[in-house]
């Protein structure tokens, strides 16, 4: 999936322009109300220029000269802060303004120019949009969750009805996103097709994205395809996507078990899941039609232990809601 980096850059340019305009308005306001602060700004600039001119003219700039200039600048800055507070302004009122303090609205951090979390969030939003999940998430979220579509008949094997169980999972999902900033546990959603796993996954994803967390969604096949593109095709885009799988606050791997089971797939899935386990504050949500027993039979002991042993398992059951809803539509026509 292609990310439109040019569009993201335009977003950052708009943010910079907006914040620059706000700062300019603040400066004009303060300079008009407290003229002395404009004088201080000019005095600080003048001191620096005088020292620079002295250096360019070939005159010796002593340590005493530098210290004197620094002391003067410090005293002037203290006076500036005093004037701001005296007139009920925050001390940082005239400072540069950034939407993201981490990257200063550049989108990248560090000497290697790694994508900042805010840039990754913008990419996630694009991924949601381009993967058609935006429509899905707007339709499938906590606000649209309808318990009445689940059967109220108790299940013989579980002792409760699907509706009662989903009511409990709905509450647990709310608790999960509500406490996500402090307790990022892993989830494993297992059960037959059409029992509510994907819908509840979308509820969790939509809520966390709205709260500002980086959520990355891929099917198991999609995960492996991106890894192949990064490893064999040397795709820069794919490499960044794989990096996001490792760095996301929540990685969702949907439809585990639909991929071909090979040494490569098992090894790469283990690498992703295990790496996230050893990193602090990284959660993984896996959804699958496989039972825990199927997972143990299908995958290596190392991988199955990472999937089963390090997650809260939610076992879904009941009739296929997709079929039931279709039948309901036909009856209403």
Protein Blocks (a to p, Z undefined) as FASTA:
>chain_A
ZZdfklmmmmmmmmmmmmmmmmmmmmmmmmmmmmmlmmmmmmmmmmmmmmmmmmmnopac
dfklmmmmmmmmmmmmmmmmmmmmmnopafklmgccdfblklnonopacjkopacfklmm
mmmmmmmmmnopmmmmmmmcfklpcfklpcfbdcfklopafklmmmmmmmmmmmmmmmmm
mmccddddeddehilpmmmmmmmmmmmmmnopacddddfklmmmmmmmmmmnopaklmmm
mmmmmmpmbdcdehihjaccdfklmmmmmmmmmmmmmpghiacddddfbdfklmmmmmcf
klmmmmmmmcccdddedddfklmmmmmmmmmZZ
